[in-house]
C-alpha cells in the first residue's frame, strides 16, 4: 500500500513540474520581447547618429596675406571676413574647418590636386574659370582695381604713371587686366614695365623701397594696407569692375550649392550682417552684395 501511495505521489509531482514548465515558456518569451521594446528608442535615434557621423572636415583654401578677407591674426590664427563667414558656414552645417594657405598663382592647380575643397579668399570670378568647368558660388562682393602710390609722389591718376614701373601680384585679376590680352593692356603699355610679385605684401615692399612707382591692387586690400601704413595713398580712380566668389572643383556642384545655401541662411538669421559690422570690415561692408543688393 505504501508503495502504491509513493508511486501516486511521484506521478503527481511529475505532472506538476510539467505544468510549471509549460506555463513558464510564455514568461520567457515576454522577457525576451522586453529588450526589443526598450531598443525601439535606439532605432529612432539612428538618424541623429547618422547626421553626426556625416560631419566632414572642410578645407578652405586662402591667400594668407589678403586683409581684410584672409590673413594671419595677431594671435597666430587665420582670420578675416571670408574666414569668419566660412567658419560660420561650417558651424551651421556641423563641419570642422581646416584652413590651407595656397600659392595664389597656383590656387586652381592646388584645388584640383585636392589640397583644399574650395578657394575662398577675395577671389575674382573670371569667365575662364567657368569655361574650364569650375563651380563658382554666387558673387558676394563688388570690387574694383586701384593704384597705390607714395603720398608725396604727386601722382593723381593713372595717366601720371606713364613711363613708370607698376607692381602687381601674380595670379590675380589685376595681373590679367594688365596682361597682353587684358582689358587694361593699353594702360599697361604706357608704363615702363609691370613687375609681378608672388604676394601683394611684396608689391608694397617694392613701393616703399622705391623699386616701383605704384602698386595695382584690389581696392579693399589697398584701403586696408594704406590705413595702417603712413606715407601711402590710393589714387581716386577705379580701374576694372569685378566680383568675388568661391571656386569649387568641376565635380563639386553639390558642395557649391550646399555652401551657397548655408551662406543664405547666415544672411537670413543675421549672422552675416553681425560679422560684417565689425570695425575691421568697415572698408568693405558697403560693397557686400548680400547686404546691399
C-alpha atoms as an extended CHARMM CRD file, in Angstrom:
* protein
*
       293  EXT
         1         1  UNK       CA              0.0000000000        0.0000000000        0.0000000000  PROA      1               0.0000000000
         2         2  UNK       CA              2.8050000000        2.3660000000        0.8910000000  PROA      2               0.0000000000
         3         3  UNK       CA              4.4730000000        1.5860000000       -2.4130000000  PROA      3               0.0000000000
         4         4  UNK       CA              1.2560000000        2.4620000000       -4.2820000000  PROA      4               0.0000000000
         5         5  UNK       CA              0.8990000000        5.7760000000       -2.3710000000  PROA      5               0.0000000000
         6         6  UNK       CA              4.5350000000        6.6830000000       -3.0410000000  PROA      6               0.0000000000
         7         7  UNK       CA              4.0860000000        5.9320000000       -6.7140000000  PROA      7               0.0000000000
         8         8  UNK       CA              0.9460000000        8.0680000000       -6.8620000000  PROA      8               0.0000000000
         9         9  UNK       CA              2.6960000000       10.9990000000       -5.1610000000  PROA      9               0.0000000000
        10        10  UNK       CA              5.6350000000       10.7550000000       -7.5540000000  PROA      10              0.0000000000
        11        11  UNK       CA              3.2880000000       10.8450000000      -10.5260000000  PROA      11              0.0000000000
        12        12  UNK       CA              1.5030000000       13.9320000000       -9.0960000000  PROA      12              0.0000000000
        13        13  UNK       CA              4.8140000000       15.7500000000       -8.6550000000  PROA      13              0.0000000000
        14        14  UNK       CA              5.8390000000       14.8490000000      -12.2100000000  PROA      14              0.0000000000
        15        15  UNK       CA              2.5750000000       16.2740000000      -13.6260000000  PROA      15              0.0000000000
        16        16  UNK       CA              3.0270000000       19.4550000000      -11.5320000000  PROA      16              0.0000000000
        17        17  UNK       CA              6.5500000000       20.0010000000      -12.8170000000  PROA      17              0.0000000000
        18        18  UNK       CA              5.3940000000       19.5860000000      -16.4160000000  PROA      18              0.0000000000
        19        19  UNK       CA              2.6040000000       22.0950000000      -15.8630000000  PROA      19              0.0000000000
        20        20  UNK       CA              5.0570000000       24.6490000000      -14.4100000000  PROA      20              0.0000000000
        21        21  UNK       CA              7.4090000000       24.1640000000      -17.3580000000  PROA      21              0.0000000000
        22        22  UNK       CA              4.6140000000       24.8250000000      -19.8110000000  PROA      22              0.0000000000
        23        23  UNK       CA              3.4170000000       27.9880000000      -18.0700000000  PROA      23              0.0000000000
        24        24  UNK       CA              6.9970000000       29.3240000000      -17.8030000000  PROA      24              0.0000000000
        25        25  UNK       CA              7.5330000000       29.3330000000      -21.5690000000  PROA      25              0.0000000000
        26        26  UNK       CA              5.3350000000       32.3760000000      -22.2740000000  PROA      26              0.0000000000
        27        27  UNK       CA              7.0490000000       34.2560000000      -19.4540000000  PROA      27              0.0000000000
        28        28  UNK       CA             10.4100000000       33.6390000000      -21.0880000000  PROA      28              0.0000000000
        29        29  UNK       CA              9.0100000000       34.9000000000      -24.4090000000  PROA      29              0.0000000000
        30        30  UNK       CA              7.7950000000       38.1010000000      -22.7700000000  PROA      30              0.0000000000
        31        31  UNK       CA             11.1730000000       38.6160000000      -21.1460000000  PROA      31              0.0000000000
        32        32  UNK       CA             12.9900000000       38.3210000000      -24.4430000000  PROA      32              0.0000000000
        33        33  UNK       CA             10.4850000000       40.6790000000      -26.0690000000  PROA      33              0.0000000000
        34        34  UNK       CA             11.0170000000       43.3540000000      -23.4310000000  PROA      34              0.0000000000
        35        35  UNK       CA             14.5220000000       44.3010000000      -24.5770000000  PROA      35              0.0000000000
        36        36  UNK       CA             13.1920000000       44.6470000000      -28.1360000000  PROA      36              0.0000000000
        37        37  UNK       CA             10.6250000000       47.1700000000      -26.8860000000  PROA      37              0.0000000000
        38        38  UNK       CA             13.3180000000       49.0460000000      -24.9600000000  PROA      38              0.0000000000
        39        39  UNK       CA             15.5580000000       49.0610000000      -28.0630000000  PROA      39              0.0000000000
        40        40  UNK       CA             12.9720000000       50.9550000000      -30.1110000000  PROA      40              0.0000000000
        41        41  UNK       CA             14.1810000000       54.4090000000      -28.9780000000  PROA      41              0.0000000000
        42        42  UNK       CA             17.7080000000       53.4820000000      -30.1330000000  PROA      42              0.0000000000
        43        43  UNK       CA             16.3030000000       52.8670000000      -33.6240000000  PROA      43              0.0000000000
        44        44  UNK       CA             14.6060000000       56.2760000000      -33.5230000000  PROA      44              0.0000000000
        45        45  UNK       CA             17.9150000000       57.9050000000      -32.5320000000  PROA      45              0.0000000000
        46        46  UNK       CA             19.7070000000       56.3770000000      -35.5060000000  PROA      46              0.0000000000
        47        47  UNK       CA             19.0460000000       59.3280000000      -37.8650000000  PROA      47              0.0000000000
        48        48  UNK       CA             20.6610000000       61.7260000000      -35.3740000000  PROA      48              0.0000000000
        49        49  UNK       CA             23.6910000000       59.4460000000      -35.1330000000  PROA      49              0.0000000000
        50        50  UNK       CA             23.9000000000       59.2890000000      -38.9160000000  PROA      50              0.0000000000
        51        51  UNK       CA             23.7210000000       63.0960000000      -39.0970000000  PROA      51              0.0000000000
        52        52  UNK       CA             26.5690000000       63.4110000000      -36.6030000000  PROA      52              0.0000000000
        53        53  UNK       CA             28.6990000000       60.8850000000      -38.4760000000  PROA      53              0.0000000000
        54        54  UNK       CA             28.0780000000       62.7180000000      -41.7500000000  PROA      54              0.0000000000
        55        55  UNK       CA             30.0770000000       65.7160000000      -40.4900000000  PROA      55              0.0000000000
        56        56  UNK       CA             33.1470000000       66.4500000000      -42.5960000000  PROA      56              0.0000000000
        57        57  UNK       CA             36.3530000000       68.4250000000      -42.4260000000  PROA      57              0.0000000000
        58        58  UNK       CA             36.0200000000       71.2910000000      -44.8870000000  PROA      58              0.0000000000
        59        59  UNK       CA             39.3550000000       72.6000000000      -46.1730000000  PROA      59              0.0000000000
        60        60  UNK       CA             39.2420000000       76.2820000000      -47.1020000000  PROA      60              0.0000000000
        61        61  UNK       CA             41.9490000000       77.4760000000      -49.4860000000  PROA      61              0.0000000000
        62        62  UNK       CA             43.0010000000       81.0650000000      -48.7800000000  PROA      62              0.0000000000
        63        63  UNK       CA             45.6030000000       83.6650000000      -49.6170000000  PROA      63              0.0000000000
        64        64  UNK       CA             47.1950000000       84.0300000000      -46.1610000000  PROA      64              0.0000000000
        65        65  UNK       CA             48.1760000000       87.6520000000      -46.8540000000  PROA      65              0.0000000000
        66        66  UNK       CA             44.9740000000       89.2400000000      -48.0820000000  PROA      66              0.0000000000
        67        67  UNK       CA             43.4230000000       91.5100000000      -45.4270000000  PROA      67              0.0000000000
        68        68  UNK       CA             40.6640000000       92.1350000000      -44.6420000000  PROA      68              0.0000000000
        69        69  UNK       CA             39.4020000000       88.9160000000      -46.2730000000  PROA      69              0.0000000000
        70        70  UNK       CA             42.0370000000       86.4280000000      -45.0910000000  PROA      70              0.0000000000
        71        71  UNK       CA             45.2150000000       86.9160000000      -43.1020000000  PROA      71              0.0000000000
        72        72  UNK       CA             47.1700000000       85.7480000000      -40.0630000000  PROA      72              0.0000000000
        73        73  UNK       CA             45.9010000000       87.4710000000      -36.9210000000  PROA      73              0.0000000000
        74        74  UNK       CA             47.9760000000       88.7170000000      -34.0070000000  PROA      74              0.0000000000
        75        75  UNK       CA             47.0910000000       85.5390000000      -32.1100000000  PROA      75              0.0000000000
        76        76  UNK       CA             48.7040000000       83.3560000000      -34.7770000000  PROA      76              0.0000000000
        77        77  UNK       CA             45.3710000000       82.1240000000      -36.1750000000  PROA      77              0.0000000000
        78        78  UNK       CA             43.9170000000       82.8700000000      -39.5800000000  PROA      78              0.0000000000
        79        79  UNK       CA             41.1070000000       85.3930000000      -39.6030000000  PROA      79              0.0000000000
        80        80  UNK       CA             39.3940000000       87.8700000000      -41.9330000000  PROA      80              0.0000000000
        81        81  UNK       CA             35.9090000000       88.3580000000      -43.3160000000  PROA      81              0.0000000000
        82        82  UNK       CA             35.9630000000       85.3340000000      -45.6100000000  PROA      82              0.0000000000
        83        83  UNK       CA             37.4510000000       83.1480000000      -42.8690000000  PROA      83              0.0000000000
        84        84  UNK       CA             34.7960000000       84.2090000000      -40.3540000000  PROA      84              0.0000000000
        85        85  UNK       CA             31.9620000000       83.5770000000      -42.8050000000  PROA      85              0.0000000000
        86        86  UNK       CA             33.3780000000       80.1630000000      -43.7030000000  PROA      86              0.0000000000
        87        87  UNK       CA             33.6670000000       79.2700000000      -40.0160000000  PROA      87              0.0000000000
        88        88  UNK       CA             30.0300000000       80.2570000000      -39.5120000000  PROA      88              0.0000000000
        89        89  UNK       CA             29.0250000000       78.1000000000      -42.5150000000  PROA      89              0.0000000000
        90        90  UNK       CA             30.8790000000       75.1270000000      -41.0380000000  PROA      90              0.0000000000
        91        91  UNK       CA             29.2700000000       75.6930000000      -37.6350000000  PROA      91              0.0000000000
        92        92  UNK       CA             25.8490000000       75.7710000000      -39.2930000000  PROA      92              0.0000000000
        93        93  UNK       CA             26.4910000000       72.5690000000      -41.2600000000  PROA      93              0.0000000000
        94        94  UNK       CA             28.2090000000       70.7190000000      -38.4100000000  PROA      94              0.0000000000
        95        95  UNK       CA             31.5710000000       70.5940000000      -40.1900000000  PROA      95              0.0000000000
        96        96  UNK       CA             35.1070000000       71.0520000000      -38.9170000000  PROA      96              0.0000000000
        97        97  UNK       CA             37.0380000000       73.8580000000      -40.6180000000  PROA      97              0.0000000000
        98        98  UNK       CA             40.6280000000       73.4700000000      -41.7310000000  PROA      98              0.0000000000
        99        99  UNK       CA             42.4490000000       76.3500000000      -43.4080000000  PROA      99              0.0000000000
       100       100  UNK       CA             45.0420000000       75.8200000000      -46.1140000000  PROA      100             0.0000000000
       101       101  UNK       CA             47.2560000000       78.6350000000      -47.3830000000  PROA      101             0.0000000000
       102       102  UNK       CA             47.5250000000       78.4100000000      -51.1570000000  PROA      102             0.0000000000
       103       103  UNK       CA             50.1210000000       79.8080000000      -53.5330000000  PROA      103             0.0000000000
       104       104  UNK       CA             47.7910000000       82.2820000000      -55.2320000000  PROA      104             0.0000000000
       105       105  UNK       CA             49.3350000000       81.8350000000      -58.6560000000  PROA      105             0.0000000000
       106       106  UNK       CA             48.7590000000       78.0550000000      -58.3380000000  PROA      106             0.0000000000
       107       107  UNK       CA             45.4280000000       78.1590000000      -56.4960000000  PROA      107             0.0000000000
       108       108  UNK       CA             43.3840000000       76.2650000000      -59.0730000000  PROA      108             0.0000000000
       109       109  UNK       CA             46.1010000000       73.6470000000      -59.5220000000  PROA      109             0.0000000000
       110       110  UNK       CA             46.0870000000       73.0850000000      -55.7620000000  PROA      110             0.0000000000
       111       111  UNK       CA             42.2880000000       72.9320000000      -55.7640000000  PROA      111             0.0000000000
       112       112  UNK       CA             42.3390000000       70.2770000000      -58.4880000000  PROA      112             0.0000000000
       113       113  UNK       CA             45.0230000000       68.3930000000      -56.5480000000  PROA      113             0.0000000000
       114       114  UNK       CA             42.5270000000       68.0150000000      -53.6560000000  PROA      114             0.0000000000
       115       115  UNK       CA             44.7060000000       70.0970000000      -51.3340000000  PROA      115             0.0000000000
       116       116  UNK       CA             41.6030000000       72.1290000000      -50.4620000000  PROA      116             0.0000000000
       117       117  UNK       CA             37.8540000000       71.9360000000      -51.0630000000  PROA      117             0.0000000000
       118       118  UNK       CA             37.4900000000       75.4710000000      -52.3640000000  PROA      118             0.0000000000
       119       119  UNK       CA             39.3110000000       78.7220000000      -52.9900000000  PROA      119             0.0000000000
       120       120  UNK       CA             37.6260000000       81.3750000000      -50.8760000000  PROA      120             0.0000000000
       121       121  UNK       CA             39.7230000000       84.4670000000      -50.3550000000  PROA      121             0.0000000000
       122       122  UNK       CA             38.6660000000       87.6050000000      -52.2000000000  PROA      122             0.0000000000
       123       123  UNK       CA             38.8260000000       85.6280000000      -55.4340000000  PROA      123             0.0000000000
       124       124  UNK       CA             37.7030000000       87.4120000000      -58.5830000000  PROA      124             0.0000000000
       125       125  UNK       CA             35.2310000000       85.4630000000      -60.7060000000  PROA      125             0.0000000000
       126       126  UNK       CA             36.7130000000       85.0310000000      -64.1740000000  PROA      126             0.0000000000
       127       127  UNK       CA             34.9230000000       83.7480000000      -67.2680000000  PROA      127             0.0000000000
       128       128  UNK       CA             37.8960000000       81.4650000000      -67.8920000000  PROA      128             0.0000000000
       129       129  UNK       CA             37.1510000000       79.6260000000      -64.6270000000  PROA      129             0.0000000000
       130       130  UNK       CA             33.5760000000       78.9230000000      -65.6790000000  PROA      130             0.0000000000
       131       131  UNK       CA             34.7010000000       77.8760000000      -69.1610000000  PROA      131             0.0000000000
       132       132  UNK       CA             37.1270000000       75.4150000000      -67.5520000000  PROA      132             0.0000000000
       133       133  UNK       CA             34.2550000000       73.7930000000      -65.6600000000  PROA      133             0.0000000000
       134       134  UNK       CA             34.8270000000       75.1110000000      -62.1410000000  PROA      134             0.0000000000
       135       135  UNK       CA             31.7360000000       75.5430000000      -59.9990000000  PROA      135             0.0000000000
       136       136  UNK       CA             31.5210000000       79.1500000000      -58.8360000000  PROA      136             0.0000000000
       137       137  UNK       CA             29.3680000000       80.3840000000      -55.9690000000  PROA      137             0.0000000000
       138       138  UNK       CA             27.0180000000       83.3120000000      -56.1130000000  PROA      138             0.0000000000
       139       139  UNK       CA             29.0670000000       86.5560000000      -56.2170000000  PROA      139             0.0000000000
       140       140  UNK       CA             29.2460000000       88.2130000000      -52.8110000000  PROA      140             0.0000000000
       141       141  UNK       CA             31.3950000000       91.3210000000      -53.2800000000  PROA      141             0.0000000000
       142       142  UNK       CA             31.7440000000       94.1590000000      -55.8180000000  PROA      142             0.0000000000
       143       143  UNK       CA             35.3850000000       95.0600000000      -56.3390000000  PROA      143             0.0000000000
       144       144  UNK       CA             37.4720000000       97.4790000000      -58.3690000000  PROA      144             0.0000000000
       145       145  UNK       CA             41.1940000000       97.7470000000      -59.0220000000  PROA      145             0.0000000000
       146       146  UNK       CA             43.1380000000      100.8370000000      -57.9290000000  PROA      146             0.0000000000
       147       147  UNK       CA             46.6690000000      102.2080000000      -57.8950000000  PROA      147             0.0000000000
       148       148  UNK       CA             48.5660000000      102.8420000000      -54.6500000000  PROA      148             0.0000000000
       149       149  UNK       CA             51.4080000000      105.3610000000      -54.6880000000  PROA      149             0.0000000000
       150       150  UNK       CA             53.6200000000      107.2970000000      -52.2970000000  PROA      150             0.0000000000
       151       151  UNK       CA             51.5300000000      110.0930000000      -50.7780000000  PROA      151             0.0000000000
       152       152  UNK       CA             54.0970000000      112.7140000000      -51.7680000000  PROA      152             0.0000000000
       153       153  UNK       CA             54.6450000000      111.3630000000      -55.2790000000  PROA      153             0.0000000000
       154       154  UNK       CA             52.3960000000      113.8830000000      -56.9850000000  PROA      154             0.0000000000
       155       155  UNK       CA             50.6590000000      111.1000000000      -58.9610000000  PROA      155             0.0000000000
       156       156  UNK       CA             46.9110000000      111.8080000000      -59.1540000000  PROA      156             0.0000000000
       157       157  UNK       CA             45.7820000000      109.4940000000      -61.9560000000  PROA      157             0.0000000000
       158       158  UNK       CA             46.8880000000      106.5160000000      -63.9870000000  PROA      158             0.0000000000
       159       159  UNK       CA             47.9470000000      108.9160000000      -66.7480000000  PROA      159             0.0000000000
       160       160  UNK       CA             50.5930000000      110.3250000000      -64.4250000000  PROA      160             0.0000000000
       161       161  UNK       CA             52.2760000000      106.9070000000      -64.3300000000  PROA      161             0.0000000000
       162       162  UNK       CA             53.3100000000      106.9700000000      -67.9830000000  PROA      162             0.0000000000
       163       163  UNK       CA             56.8880000000      105.7220000000      -68.1850000000  PROA      163             0.0000000000
       164       164  UNK       CA             56.7690000000      104.4260000000      -64.5910000000  PROA      164             0.0000000000
       165       165  UNK       CA             57.1030000000      100.9350000000      -63.0490000000  PROA      165             0.0000000000
       166       166  UNK       CA             53.9690000000       99.3220000000      -61.5920000000  PROA      166             0.0000000000
       167       167  UNK       CA             53.8650000000       96.1910000000      -59.3970000000  PROA      167             0.0000000000
       168       168  UNK       CA             51.0560000000       93.6120000000      -59.3820000000  PROA      168             0.0000000000
       169       169  UNK       CA             50.5380000000       90.2680000000      -57.6430000000  PROA      169             0.0000000000
       170       170  UNK       CA             50.9320000000       87.0660000000      -59.6450000000  PROA      170             0.0000000000
       171       171  UNK       CA             47.7640000000       85.1030000000      -60.3460000000  PROA      171             0.0000000000
       172       172  UNK       CA             45.4010000000       87.9910000000      -59.6290000000  PROA      172             0.0000000000
       173       173  UNK       CA             42.7680000000       89.5910000000      -61.7940000000  PROA      173             0.0000000000
       174       174  UNK       CA             44.9510000000       92.6970000000      -61.7100000000  PROA      174             0.0000000000
       175       175  UNK       CA             47.7160000000       90.8170000000      -63.4890000000  PROA      175             0.0000000000
       176       176  UNK       CA             45.1860000000       89.5270000000      -66.0310000000  PROA      176             0.0000000000
       177       177  UNK       CA             43.8240000000       93.0450000000      -66.6650000000  PROA      177             0.0000000000
       178       178  UNK       CA             47.3070000000       94.4070000000      -67.3370000000  PROA      178             0.0000000000
       179       179  UNK       CA             48.2930000000       91.4110000000      -69.4530000000  PROA      179             0.0000000000
       180       180  UNK       CA             48.7480000000       91.4140000000      -73.1990000000  PROA      180             0.0000000000
       181       181  UNK       CA             45.1290000000       90.3590000000      -73.8010000000  PROA      181             0.0000000000
       182       182  UNK       CA             43.6950000000       92.0920000000      -70.7420000000  PROA      182             0.0000000000
       183       183  UNK       CA             41.1150000000       94.8480000000      -70.6700000000  PROA      183             0.0000000000
       184       184  UNK       CA             43.7410000000       97.3040000000      -69.4580000000  PROA      184             0.0000000000
       185       185  UNK       CA             46.5170000000       96.2340000000      -71.8300000000  PROA      185             0.0000000000
       186       186  UNK       CA             46.5250000000       99.7330000000      -73.3710000000  PROA      186             0.0000000000
       187       187  UNK       CA             47.1060000000      101.2820000000      -69.9530000000  PROA      187             0.0000000000
       188       188  UNK       CA             49.8870000000       98.7920000000      -69.1990000000  PROA      188             0.0000000000
       189       189  UNK       CA             51.5510000000       99.7470000000      -72.4660000000  PROA      189             0.0000000000
       190       190  UNK       CA             52.0230000000      103.2900000000      -71.1450000000  PROA      190             0.0000000000
       191       191  UNK       CA             54.0490000000      102.0350000000      -68.1640000000  PROA      191             0.0000000000
       192       192  UNK       CA             57.7840000000      101.4940000000      -68.4190000000  PROA      192             0.0000000000
       193       193  UNK       CA             57.1910000000       97.9630000000      -67.1320000000  PROA      193             0.0000000000
       194       194  UNK       CA             54.9500000000       95.7980000000      -64.9640000000  PROA      194             0.0000000000
       195       195  UNK       CA             56.6990000000       93.9470000000      -62.1430000000  PROA      195             0.0000000000
       196       196  UNK       CA             54.9840000000       90.7910000000      -60.8580000000  PROA      196             0.0000000000
       197       197  UNK       CA             55.4110000000       89.6740000000      -57.2270000000  PROA      197             0.0000000000
       198       198  UNK       CA             54.1640000000       86.4930000000      -55.5610000000  PROA      198             0.0000000000
       199       199  UNK       CA             52.2560000000       88.4190000000      -52.8760000000  PROA      199             0.0000000000
       200       200  UNK       CA             50.7410000000       91.8560000000      -52.5810000000  PROA      200             0.0000000000
       201       201  UNK       CA             52.8710000000       92.4570000000      -49.4690000000  PROA      201             0.0000000000
       202       202  UNK       CA             55.9730000000       92.1420000000      -51.6380000000  PROA      202             0.0000000000
       203       203  UNK       CA             54.4210000000       94.5990000000      -54.0750000000  PROA      203             0.0000000000
       204       204  UNK       CA             54.0610000000       97.1520000000      -51.2800000000  PROA      204             0.0000000000
       205       205  UNK       CA             57.5750000000       96.4200000000      -50.0390000000  PROA      205             0.0000000000
       206       206  UNK       CA             58.8580000000       97.2600000000      -53.5150000000  PROA      206             0.0000000000
       207       207  UNK       CA             56.8630000000      100.5060000000      -53.4670000000  PROA      207             0.0000000000
       208       208  UNK       CA             58.0840000000      101.5420000000      -50.0310000000  PROA      208             0.0000000000
       209       209  UNK       CA             61.6490000000      100.7210000000      -51.1120000000  PROA      209             0.0000000000
       210       210  UNK       CA             61.2790000000      102.9180000000      -54.2210000000  PROA      210             0.0000000000
       211       211  UNK       CA             61.8040000000       99.9540000000      -56.5650000000  PROA      211             0.0000000000
       212       212  UNK       CA             58.4220000000      100.6500000000      -58.1930000000  PROA      212             0.0000000000
       213       213  UNK       CA             56.2570000000      103.7330000000      -58.5320000000  PROA      213             0.0000000000
       214       214  UNK       CA             52.8310000000      102.2050000000      -57.9050000000  PROA      214             0.0000000000
       215       215  UNK       CA             51.0050000000       99.0220000000      -56.9590000000  PROA      215             0.0000000000
       216       216  UNK       CA             47.9690000000       97.8200000000      -58.9090000000  PROA      216             0.0000000000
       217       217  UNK       CA             45.7130000000       96.0110000000      -56.4340000000  PROA      217             0.0000000000
       218       218  UNK       CA             42.1410000000       95.3840000000      -55.2480000000  PROA      218             0.0000000000
       219       219  UNK       CA             40.5250000000       98.3970000000      -53.5790000000  PROA      219             0.0000000000
       220       220  UNK       CA             39.7300000000       96.7240000000      -50.1990000000  PROA      220             0.0000000000
       221       221  UNK       CA             43.2960000000       95.4370000000      -49.8730000000  PROA      221             0.0000000000
       222       222  UNK       CA             44.6730000000       98.8480000000      -50.8280000000  PROA      222             0.0000000000
       223       223  UNK       CA             42.4460000000      100.6320000000      -48.3220000000  PROA      223             0.0000000000
       224       224  UNK       CA             43.3380000000       98.1940000000      -45.5380000000  PROA      224             0.0000000000
       225       225  UNK       CA             47.0770000000       98.4770000000      -46.1640000000  PROA      225             0.0000000000
       226       226  UNK       CA             47.1520000000      102.2580000000      -46.5620000000  PROA      226             0.0000000000
       227       227  UNK       CA             45.1450000000      102.7010000000      -43.3480000000  PROA      227             0.0000000000
       228       228  UNK       CA             47.9230000000      101.0390000000      -41.3620000000  PROA      228             0.0000000000
       229       229  UNK       CA             50.9590000000      102.3680000000      -43.2640000000  PROA      229             0.0000000000
       230       230  UNK       CA             51.7610000000      106.0690000000      -43.3230000000  PROA      230             0.0000000000
       231       231  UNK       CA             53.0920000000      107.7220000000      -46.4180000000  PROA      231             0.0000000000
       232       232  UNK       CA             50.9300000000      105.8670000000      -48.9430000000  PROA      232             0.0000000000
       233       233  UNK       CA             47.7840000000      106.9230000000      -50.8130000000  PROA      233             0.0000000000
       234       234  UNK       CA             45.1720000000      105.3970000000      -53.0860000000  PROA      234             0.0000000000
       235       235  UNK       CA             44.6380000000      107.2040000000      -56.3950000000  PROA      235             0.0000000000
       236       236  UNK       CA             40.9460000000      108.0610000000      -56.7160000000  PROA      236             0.0000000000
       237       237  UNK       CA             40.3590000000      106.1890000000      -59.9630000000  PROA      237             0.0000000000
       238       238  UNK       CA             38.5830000000      102.8620000000      -60.2810000000  PROA      238             0.0000000000
       239       239  UNK       CA             40.1120000000      100.6090000000      -62.9090000000  PROA      239             0.0000000000
       240       240  UNK       CA             38.1940000000       97.4690000000      -63.8090000000  PROA      240             0.0000000000
       241       241  UNK       CA             34.9780000000       96.3700000000      -62.0880000000  PROA      241             0.0000000000
       242       242  UNK       CA             34.7260000000       92.7510000000      -60.9340000000  PROA      242             0.0000000000
       243       243  UNK       CA             33.0740000000       90.4830000000      -58.3550000000  PROA      243             0.0000000000
       244       244  UNK       CA             34.3260000000       87.9980000000      -55.7780000000  PROA      244             0.0000000000
       245       245  UNK       CA             33.1140000000       84.4190000000      -55.4760000000  PROA      245             0.0000000000
       246       246  UNK       CA             34.1460000000       80.9670000000      -54.2340000000  PROA      246             0.0000000000
       247       247  UNK       CA             35.6440000000       78.3700000000      -56.5790000000  PROA      247             0.0000000000
       248       248  UNK       CA             34.9290000000       74.6200000000      -56.2990000000  PROA      248             0.0000000000
       249       249  UNK       CA             36.1450000000       71.7340000000      -58.4350000000  PROA      249             0.0000000000
       250       250  UNK       CA             34.2380000000       70.7460000000      -61.5620000000  PROA      250             0.0000000000
       251       251  UNK       CA             32.6950000000       67.7120000000      -59.8560000000  PROA      251             0.0000000000
       252       252  UNK       CA             31.6060000000       69.5450000000      -56.7140000000  PROA      252             0.0000000000
       253       253  UNK       CA             28.3910000000       71.2320000000      -57.8480000000  PROA      253             0.0000000000
       254       254  UNK       CA             26.5100000000       69.7760000000      -54.8730000000  PROA      254             0.0000000000
       255       255  UNK       CA             29.1080000000       71.0620000000      -52.4060000000  PROA      255             0.0000000000
       256       256  UNK       CA             28.9900000000       74.5070000000      -54.0140000000  PROA      256             0.0000000000
       257       257  UNK       CA             25.1870000000       74.5660000000      -53.7200000000  PROA      257             0.0000000000
       258       258  UNK       CA             25.3660000000       73.4020000000      -50.0970000000  PROA      258             0.0000000000
       259       259  UNK       CA             27.7490000000       76.2150000000      -49.1420000000  PROA      259             0.0000000000
       260       260  UNK       CA             25.7150000000       78.7780000000      -51.0960000000  PROA      260             0.0000000000
       261       261  UNK       CA             22.5530000000       77.7200000000      -49.2460000000  PROA      261             0.0000000000
       262       262  UNK       CA             24.2990000000       77.8820000000      -45.8690000000  PROA      262             0.0000000000
       263       263  UNK       CA             25.5480000000       81.4080000000      -46.6000000000  PROA      263             0.0000000000
       264       264  UNK       CA             21.9910000000       82.4850000000      -47.3960000000  PROA      264             0.0000000000
       265       265  UNK       CA             20.8610000000       81.0350000000      -44.0560000000  PROA      265             0.0000000000
       266       266  UNK       CA             23.5010000000       83.1740000000      -42.3430000000  PROA      266             0.0000000000
       267       267  UNK       CA             22.1790000000       86.1990000000      -44.2060000000  PROA      267             0.0000000000
       268       268  UNK       CA             18.6080000000       85.3690000000      -43.1510000000  PROA      268             0.0000000000
       269       269  UNK       CA             19.3980000000       84.7890000000      -39.4650000000  PROA      269             0.0000000000
       270       270  UNK       CA             21.5550000000       87.9210000000      -39.1020000000  PROA      270             0.0000000000
       271       271  UNK       CA             24.9130000000       86.1890000000      -38.5840000000  PROA      271             0.0000000000
       272       272  UNK       CA             26.3050000000       87.5210000000      -41.8600000000  PROA      272             0.0000000000
       273       273  UNK       CA             25.4560000000       91.1380000000      -41.0070000000  PROA      273             0.0000000000
       274       274  UNK       CA             26.8010000000       90.7040000000      -37.4710000000  PROA      274             0.0000000000
       275       275  UNK       CA             30.1970000000       89.6210000000      -38.7830000000  PROA      275             0.0000000000
       276       276  UNK       CA             30.2340000000       92.3630000000      -41.4420000000  PROA      276             0.0000000000
       277       277  UNK       CA             29.5210000000       95.0480000000      -38.8180000000  PROA      277             0.0000000000
       278       278  UNK       CA             32.8860000000       94.5700000000      -37.0890000000  PROA      278             0.0000000000
       279       279  UNK       CA             35.1590000000       97.6410000000      -37.2530000000  PROA      279             0.0000000000
       280       280  UNK       CA             37.8690000000       95.7810000000      -39.1680000000  PROA      280             0.0000000000
       281       281  UNK       CA             35.4540000000       95.2980000000      -42.0850000000  PROA      281             0.0000000000
       282       282  UNK       CA             34.2780000000       98.9090000000      -42.3250000000  PROA      282             0.0000000000
       283       283  UNK       CA             36.0820000000       99.3650000000      -45.6500000000  PROA      283             0.0000000000
       284       284  UNK       CA             34.2210000000       96.5060000000      -47.3470000000  PROA      284             0.0000000000
       285       285  UNK       CA             30.7450000000       96.4070000000      -45.8020000000  PROA      285             0.0000000000
       286       286  UNK       CA             29.1640000000       98.7460000000      -48.3610000000  PROA      286             0.0000000000
       287       287  UNK       CA             30.2140000000       96.5140000000      -51.2480000000  PROA      287             0.0000000000
       288       288  UNK       CA             28.9010000000       93.2290000000      -49.8200000000  PROA      288             0.0000000000
       289       289  UNK       CA             26.2070000000       92.1630000000      -52.2710000000  PROA      289             0.0000000000
       290       290  UNK       CA             24.1190000000       90.1140000000      -49.8100000000  PROA      290             0.0000000000
       291       291  UNK       CA             23.6890000000       93.1680000000      -47.5960000000  PROA      291             0.0000000000
       292       292  UNK       CA             23.4200000000       95.8540000000      -50.2480000000  PROA      292             0.0000000000
       293       293  UNK       CA             21.9390000000       94.0480000000      -53.2470000000  PROA      293             0.0000000000
